[in-house]
């Protein structure tokens, strides 16, 4: 069979069309009410506050049959097959590779209330509206990048694991408890806070704004900078941690 330029162009066009059709997949999920959210690896999310809960898939490089959107016990969870909590690998020609690489799904989640967030993987998460809650628990795993425009939270508990980045642009909190493992970075320098307790394991960096009390416990070489007139107290300290008032 003679292969012509026309055959090559037609075949290439077919391949490109199939790739774009997968990438351009969109779908809206009507979900029951939830106040807790868990996002697993390879899923990038924009969070919006609204009157009705929903999940909108903006794009996906894989078939949406592989995506799971579930609500159980008021917890919304998104995960891909073989990538719940962590990404599984498969062996091909004696070489083991992860079943997914990079961002697979881009989604927009509309929530009505929020009390807990668990964000896993290496993706970006954007909170474009003011996050309001009496109590909020935020857990960030891996190399995730989390951007919050504004928060108004009475009691905020943050736990970070790995090399994550958390940026809170503005807002107010009464009490903050922060536990950080690894080389995570947290910037809350423009969030007005009364009391913070920080426990750092590793080489994380933290920027805070505390008016009343700041307690720092460190195991490693954490760097803490803060502004405000907080009374500083030091818990146990192992390593060469730095705490500096701006």
N, C-alpha and C positions, 0 to 999 in steps of 0.2 A: 504493500500500500504506500503510495507516494504522499508524503506530508508536505503540504504547502503552507505558505505564510497565512493564508486564510484559515487553515485548520488550527494553526498555532494561536492566532488572534481569537478565534471562536472559543478554543479551550481555555485560554487565559481569562476571557470575559466571563465564562461560566464559573471558574474558580473564584474570581473576584466577587461575583454576584452572590455566591454562596457564603463567602466570608462576611460580606456586608449585611446579608440577611440575618445571620446569627448575631452579629454585633448590634444590629438595630432593633433587636427584640424588645418590646415593651409590654408591660402587663400591670394592671391594677388589682390589688388584693383588698377586698373588704374584710376587715378583721374585727373580732370582738374587742371590747375594751381591755386595755392593759395599762399597767403603771411601772412595769420593769421591762428592760430591753437587754437582750444578749445578741451581739453580732459576732459571728465567727469569721475565720480568715478568708481573704480574697473578696470581701464585700465592702465597698465604699459607700458611705451613707451621708446624706444631708438630712438633718432633723429640723422639722418645722412644728411649731405649736398651732393647733387648730381646734375646731369644734367637733370634728369627727375623725376617728382613728383610721388610718389607711397606710398601705405600703404600695409604692409605685416603683416598678422596675424601669429605669431609664434606658439601660443597655446591658447586654451580656455577651460575652465571647463564647459561652457554652449554651447548650440547649437549656431552656428554663425547666425542663423536666428534672434537671439535676439540682434545682434550687428548692429548698424547703422553707416555707413560711408558716410558723406554728404559734399558737397562743395557748399556753397551759398555765393554769393557776395565776392568771393576770400577768404572765411573762411572755412577751413577744420574743421569738428567737428566729433568726435567719441563719441558715447554713447550707453549704453545698454538700452533696454526696461525697463521702470520703474526706471531708474537711471540717468535721465538727470538733471544735476545740483545737485540733492541730491537723495539718495536712498529711494524709497518708502518701506513701510512695509505692511505685510499681517497678518491677524489674523487666528490663528490655535489653536483650543482647548483653546480659551480664552486667548491665549498668542500671543502678537504681536511681530513679528520678521521682520528684514530687508529681502528683497527678495534675496539679495546677501550678501556674507561675504567675505572680503579679496580680493585679486587680482583674477579677473576672466579671463581677456584677457591680453596677452603679445604681443606687436606689435612693428614693426619697421617702422618709417615714414621717407621717403626721401623727403627733401624740396629743392627748388632752391633758394628762398629768404624768408626772415622772417621779419615781422615788429611788430607782436603782438602775445603773448602767454597767454592762460588762462588755468591753470592746477588745477584740482579739485580732492579732495579725499584724500586717504592715501597712494598712490602708489609712486614708485620711477620713476624718469625721468632722463635720461642720454643724454647729448649732447656731442657726441664723437668728433665732428669736431669744428673748429673755427667758432663761430657765428659772422658774419660780417653784420653790418647794420648801416645806418645813424641814424635812430631812432628805438628804440626797447622798447615796452611796455610789461612788464612781470607781470602777476597777478597769485599769488599762494594761493590756498585756502585749509584749513583743515590741515592735518598732512602730506602733501606731502613732499617728499625729492627730491630736484632738484640739479643735479650735472652738471656743465658746465666746460668743459676742458679749453676753452679759448674764450674770446670775444674781438672784436674790434668794439666798438659802440660809435658814437659821442654823442648822447643823450639817456640816459637810464632811464626809469621810472619803478620803482619796487613798487608793492603793495602786501603785504602779510597779510593773515588773518588766525588766529588760531595758531597752534604750528608747522608750517612748518619749513623746514631747506633748506637753499639755500647756495650752495658752488660754488664759481667761482674761479677756480684754478689760472688763469692768464689772462693777457690781458690789454687793455687800454680803457678808457672812458674819454670823455671831461667833460660831465655834468651828474650827477646822482641825481635823485629825488627819495627818498625812503619814503614810507608811510607803517608803520607796525602796525597791530592791534593784540594784544594778546601776546603770548610768542614765537614768531618766532625767528629763529636764522639765521643770515646772515654772511657769511665769504667771504670777498673780499679783504683780507689783501694783496694779491699779484697782485691786479689789479691797475695799475697806473691810477690815476684819478686827474683831476684838481680841480673840484668843486663839492661838495655834499651838498644837503639839506635833512636832515633826520627829519621826524616827527614820533615819536613813541608813541603809545597808549598801555600801558601795561608794561610787564616785558620782552621785547625782548632783545637779545644780538646782538651786531653788531661789526664787525671787518673791518676796512677800511684803505685805503692808499690814502691820499689826499695831494696834493702839494700846492694848492693855498687858497681855501676857504672851510670851513666846518661850516655849521649852524645846530644846534641841537635844536629841540623843543620836549619836552617830557611831557607826561601825565601819570605818573606812575613811575615804578622803572627800567627803561631801563638801560642797561650797554653798553657804547660805548667805544671801544678802537681803537686808530688809530695811524698810523705812517705817517711820512711826515712832511713838514714844513707849513702846512695849517694855515691860520689865523682863529682861532676859535671864533665863535659868538654863543650866546645862545638866543633862542627865549623864548616863554613862557615855564615855567617849573612848573608842579604840581606833587609833589611826591618826591621820593628820587632817582633821576636819577644820574648815575655816568658817567662822561666823562673823559677818561684818555689817555694821549699821551704815546706811547711806547718809 
